Amino acid sequence: MSPVTVIPGDGPLVLGQPHIGTMIPPEVSVELNDLGRSVPDTDWWIDRVYAGIAARTGATLVQQNISRFVIDVNRDPSGVSLYPGQNTTTLCPTTTFDAEPIYREGCEPGPAEVARRRSLYFAPFHAAMAAAIETARIRHGYCVLYDCHSIRSVVPNLFPGTLPVFNIGTNGGASCAPAIREAAVREAEGSGMTFVADGRFKGGWITRHYGAPERRVHAVQMELAQSAYMAEAPPWTYDEAVAAKTEAVLDRIVAAILKAAKQVEA
């Protein structure tokens, strides 16, 4: 299997799905423990959550097939933390979100192994992402990158209390035009469901690296609380009734973002 899948579309929207992959190459699998091989921190079902939106908008999808436990394509490749002073996982994680080890003792990746994974699995994803963004920008004069994520709603090691359903990240407003951020916030607020903008999750490396309003590339990250569409424990069952309500709100958020972007770039 290729490390990355691109499903081309003809619209200005690119949907990034960097954490849906569960593939672990054999040479990494043998170094992981049983918990690591179960990849619990996957963004389960995110491709399903956004399938209807992708079809309706003509979005291009860029999906990472390799598990984030191998290498996290939403982290700074230099290894610098995106959230200084806060607990977070690294470029090549050695623990779960709950700070539990995922490697057999003494088998954690060293600098040479991290570099190998960057070349084999990180670089192809970002080459595909950059190409998708540029194709949309050339075709339409602008591009909207919407980065799709999810996480358990309660992870004490990463944040206190219960996470809001919708966590909008724009790197403090730097990764997109103000009207686009405002459109996303307006729809989330109107949903009656919990939300926050640029809270605990301000946007990962993808949003921060590619968001460049001055180049007509607008990036927004959405971190969903998994309780809003699935069971948050194995076997991670998709809850169609709960998910339908969340997907309807996401549909409105994406539509509002695209409308605002079109007006901004008119």
N, C-alpha and C positions, 0 to 999 in steps of 0.2 A: 504494500500500500504506500502511496505517495504521502509524505509528511503533511501536505497541504492539498485541499480541494478548493477549486475556484468554480463557482457556478455563475456564468456571465449573465448580466442583465443589460437592459438598454436605458435605464433611468439614471438620475444623478446620485442615487443612494447606494452606498456600499455598506453592507452589514458585516462587521467583523465578528467572528465567533472563535476566539482564540483558546477557549478552555473546554470545548466539547469533546475533545479527543480522549480516547482511553487506550490507545495503542502504546505498548511498551516494547522496544526492541529487545531481542533475546539477551544481548550482552548486558543490558541494564536490568532486565527482569531478574537475572540470577543474583544480582547484588541487593535487590530489595527484600524486605521481609514480607510477611503475609499481608500486613496492613498496607504497605506501599503498593503491592500488586493489586489491591482492591480499589485503588484510586478514589477514595471517598470524597476528595475535594473537587471532583469534576463538576462543571456547570451542566448538570443533568438536564436533558430534554430541551435545551435552549434552541436547537435547530427546529424542533417541533413548535415551540412557542411562537417563533417568528416565521414559520412557513407561509402562513396566509398573508402576512404583511409583505414578505418577499415577492410573492406572486402578484399581489395587487399593485405594487409599486415598481415592478421591473428592476428590483435591486440586484446588484452583484453580491454574491456571498463569498467570503473568504474564510475558510474553516480549517483550523489546525487539527490534524488527526492524531498527533502525538500527545500523550498525556502531559499535563503541566508538571507531573512528578519527574519527568525526564528533563524538560527545560520549559520555563515559563516565558512565552513570547510576549507577555505583557509586563516584563520587567526590563529595567535599563540594562543593556548588554554589558555595560562597564561594571555592573554589580552594585552601583550606588543605590541606596534605599530611596524609594519614592515617598516614603512616609517617615522621615527622620524622627526618632524618639518614640515611635509606635511599633508594636509588634507587627511583623509581616513576614511573608515567606520570601525566599531569595530566588535568584535566577535559576539555579538548580536546587530546588528545595530538598532539605534533609529531614524535615518534619511536616506533619499535617498542620492544618489551621489550629488544631488543639495542642500543638507543640509536642506531638507524639512522634518518635523516630520512625522513619519509613525504610531505612537501610539496615542490613545486617551489620553488626558491630565491626568497625574498621573498613567498611566498604563504601563510605561516602565518597563522592567524586572530588578529585583534586583539580588543580588548575588546568592540567593537560586534558583531562576528560571533559571539563566544562568547555574548553575551547573546541574540542571535537564536536560536542553537541551543538555548540553555536553554529559551526559550519554546516553540519548535516541537517539540523532541524529548525534552528532559529532563523538562519539566513533565508531559506526557501520561503518561509511564511512571509517574511517582510518584503522579499522581492515581489511576491504575488500581491501583497497589500499595496505596495507602492505603485505597481502597474495598474491595478484596478482603480485606484484613486486618480491616477493621471489619465487613464482612458475616459473616466466619467467627466473629469474636469475639461478635457479637450472637447469632448462631445457636447457638453452642455454649457461650458463656460464656468462651471463651478461644480463642486462635489460636496456631498454631505456624508461623512463617515459616522456611522452609528455603531458603537461597540457594545455587543450584547454579552451580559454577564449575569451570574446568579450565585448565591451563597446561602447557606443555612441562616435562618433568622436569628439564631442565638449561638454566638461563638465568643464566649467570655475572654478568650485569649486575644481576640482582635478588637472587640468593641463591647461597651457595657450595655446591658439591657437587651431589648428586642429591636432588631433593625427595621426601619420603615420598609414598606413594600417597594416603593420606587425611590432609588438613590441615583439622582442625576448628577453626573460629573462633567464639568467643563473646565477643569483646572482653574477654578476661581474666576471663570468668565473669559479666560485667555484663549481657549481653543475654538471659539465660535463667535459669531456676531451676537451682540446683546439680544436682538430680537428673536434669535433662535433659542437661546437659553430661556428667555421670557415665555416663549410659546410652549416649551416643554413644561415649565413650572406651572403655567396657567392650566394646562390640561390635567396635570397630576393633581393640582389643588382642587380642581373641579370634580375629580373622580370620587371624592369622599373617602379615599383610601389614604393611608399614611405615606408621606413622602418627605424628602429633604433634597436640597440642591447644594452640591459641593460641601457635603458633610464629611463623614468618615471616608467615603470613597469619592475623591475629587477627579478621578480619571487616572488610569494607569499609563504606562509608557506609550501605548498605542495612541491614546487620545492626546497626550502631551507632545509626542513626537510628530504626529501628522497634522494636528490641528493648526492651521495657518490661515486665519481669515484674510490676511493681506494677499494671499495667493488664491483666495476664493476656495479654500478647503476648510470646511467647518466640521469639527469633531465633537461628538457627544458620547459619553459612556452612560449606559444604564445598568446598574447593579440591582437585580431583583432579589427580594427575599424569596427563597424557595418555597416557603409555606404558602405563597400565593398561587402555586400551581402544581405542587407535588407533595408527596410524603417525604419528610426530611430524614428518614432513616432507611437502611436497606430493607427491601430491594428498590428503594427510590421510585415508588409507583407514581405515575402521572395521574393527577386528579382532574378529570375532564370538566367536571362541574365547576370547581374552583378556578381552574385555568381559564375557562371561557370568559369570566368576568375580568380577569387580569389582561387577557389578550385583547379584549374590547377597548380597554383603557390604553394599552400600548398602541393599538391601531390609531387612536385619536392623537396620541402624543407624536407618533411618527408623521402622521398627516399634517399636524400643525407645524412641526419642524420643517418639513418639506415646503409647505406654503410660505413660511417665513423666509426660508432660504431663497426661494424663487423671487420674492419681493425685494429682499436685500440686494440680490444680484441682477435685478431687472435693469 
